Amino acid sequence: MLKLYIGNKNYSSWSMRPWVLLRQAGIVFEEVRVRFDSFEADSQFKRAIGAVSPTGKVPVLVDGDLVVWDTLAIAEYVAETHPEQHLWPQDAKARARARSVCAEMHSGFTALRGNCPMNIEADLATTGALLWRDKAAVRADVQRLVEMWTDLLAQYGGPLLFGEFTIADAFYAPVCMRLHSYGLPVPPHIQDYVQRVRQLPGVKAWIDEALTEQDFRAFEEPYRLQR
């Protein structure tokens, strides 16, 4: 059985992507949650993950004696080993575009990710309003998302980015969490997509479990405004 090492569900956006991908696709796996305590070299988290992965980061996928780290590599491995799930679009051009937008998420949107860390259980609309007012780079990242999602939803007909669920939707699920938690302003059709993603069974399961953690990590959320 596949084994997926993840961090706290409330905070770990990187962990969320492969977990949602596997769960939404109905691929059986064992979850190993390694609680965040700190990211210092001598932390319990670093010691635990360092024993599994050379990067000392989550997520990590273990399949027998194979260790796969980094969300893109994990997604590609799962897609290759479960071709019947069609986790990438079947059309070659659509598949190339899906890989492009996933790579863009992987390496870009640094202002949005840096200023709006994922926190599923918190109501951060006040923080979001201040960031929207003061951070032009956050507004630019959201505008890029709006343009990208608008184009993809129109070209592939929805309800998700490439029609049916793909790796791209799993990669952007944490962004949907951020837009929701921080109340960042987006057009109605983008808000509709956010809500569709939040209601996907795999995403909803992650959200529900994140809300039960009740594991406040001060270094993750100095701004906390709890519901």
N, C-alpha and C positions, 0 to 999 in steps of 0.2 A: 504494500500500500504506500502511496505517496505520503510524505510527511512534510508539512509546511510550518516553519517557524515564523511567528509573528510577534509584534509588540502589542501594547495596549490598543484595543479597538477604538477607544475614544480619540486617540491622538495619532495613531500610526497610519498615515495616508499611504505610505509605500506598501505596508502590509495589506492594506485594504484591497489593492488592485488584484493580486493573484488569488487572494481568498475569495473575493467576489467572482472572479473568473471561474474558478473551480466549482464553487457552490452553484452559480447560475447555470453552468453547463452540466451539472449533475455528476461531476467526477468525484469519486470517493477519495477522501484524504483524511489523514490524522492531523489535527491542529495541535501545535505546541506553542502556547503563549508564554513568552518570556517578559516578565513585568519590567517596565522602565523604572529604574531607580536613579541612575544618572548615566551619562555617556563618558564618564572618566574611565581611563584605562583600567583602573582597579575596581570598577563597579561590578556588582553581581551580574548585571545585564551583559557587560562586555565580556566577562569571564565565561558566561554561559554560551553566548553566541560565538565567541572566539573559539570555542571548542568544536564548533560545527563548521563555521565559515571563515576563510582567511580575511574577509573584510571586517568582521565583527559587527555587521549590520543586519537588520531584517529588511525584507523577508529572505528566507532561505528555503529552497525546496530540496528534499532528499528523496531519492528514488533508488533504493538498494544501496549500492556503494557509490552512487553518483550524487554529487552535491552541486546544485545550480543556484547561483546568487544573482542578484540584480533583476528587477521586475521585467525588463524587456527579454532577458535571456530565459527567465522562467516562463513567460508567456509563449515565446517561440517553442520552447521544449514541450509545453503542454499541447500546443497546436499540432506539433509534429507527431506526438505520441497518441493523439486523439483526433485523427483527421475526420472522423465521422461527425464530430461536433461542429465543423465548419466555423472555427473560432475567428478565422480571418475571412473576409468576403471571398466568394468563389471566383468572381471576375478578376482577372489579373490587374487591370487598371485600378479597380476599386481597392484591391488588396494592397497595391503600392501606395495608394493614397492613405489607406488606414494605417499602414506602417509609418508613413510620413507624419501623420498627426499624433501618433503615439510617441514617436521620437521627439516631436516638438514638445509634447507634454513632459517627457522625460528630462529634457535639457533646458526647457524654457519656462516662461511664466514665473520668473524668479521673484518679481515684486509681489505678485499675488501669493505665492507660496511662502515667501519670507515674512510678509506683513500679516497674513491671515492663516496662521497655522491651524490645522484641522482640530476642531473640538466639537464633537457631535452633540454633547449634552448641554452645551452652554448657549445662552442667548446673548449674542455679541453684536446686536444691531447698533447699539450706541458706539461701540468701537468701530464698526463698519462705516458708520456715517462720518466719523472723524477721518478715517483713512481715505474715504472717498473724497472728502473735502481737501485733504492735505497732500495726498500721494498721487501725483500725476501718473506715475509708473503703474500703480494699481489700476487706475482707470484705463490706461492703455492696454494692460493685459486683459481686462474684462472686455474691452472693445474687440480685441483680437478673437477672444472666445465667441463673442456674439457673431462676428463675421464668419468664422469657421463653421460654427454649428448651424447658422442660418443657411449657408451654402450647402452643407452636407444633408441637412434635413430636406431641403428643396430638391437636390439632385437625386437622392436615393429614396425619397418618398416617405421617410419615417416608418414607424414611430421613433426609431432610434437612429443613430448617426448614419449607419449603413443599411438601414431597413430593419433587419433582425439584429439581435444581440451579437456583438463581436467584442474582440479584445479592446477596441477603441472605447466602447462604453464603459468597460471595466477601468480603463486608464483614466477616464474623466469623471468617474464616480466620486472621488474625493473632492474634485472641484465643485461638483454639485453640492456636496456637504458644506463647503466653504461659502458658496453663494447663499445657501439657505441660512447658515448660522450667523453670518455677518450682515445679512439683509442687503446685499449689494444690489443696486438697481439694474435690472435687465428687462428687455422687452417681454411682453406676455408669452410669445411663442417659445422663448428661451426658458422662461419660468415653467412653462408646461413641460418642456423636456426635462428640466431638473426634477419635477415632480414624478414624471414617468420613470426616471432612473431610480428615484428614492423608493418607488413602489415595486421595482423588480424584486422577486423573491430573494435572490441572493443578496441584494443590497439591503433590503428590509431586515433580513436576518442579521446582517452586520450591525445595522443601526440599533436593533432591539438589544443585541448583546452588548453593544457599547454603552447603552443607557443603564444596563444593570451592573456595570463594573464599579461605579462609585469609587474610583481610585484616583483621587486628586493628586496630581503631580505638579507642585508649585513651579518648577523650572519650565514646565510646558505652557503655563497660562498665568502670567503675572497680572492679567487684566480681568480675571474671572468674574462673570456676571451669571450666576447659576439660575436656571429656570426655577 
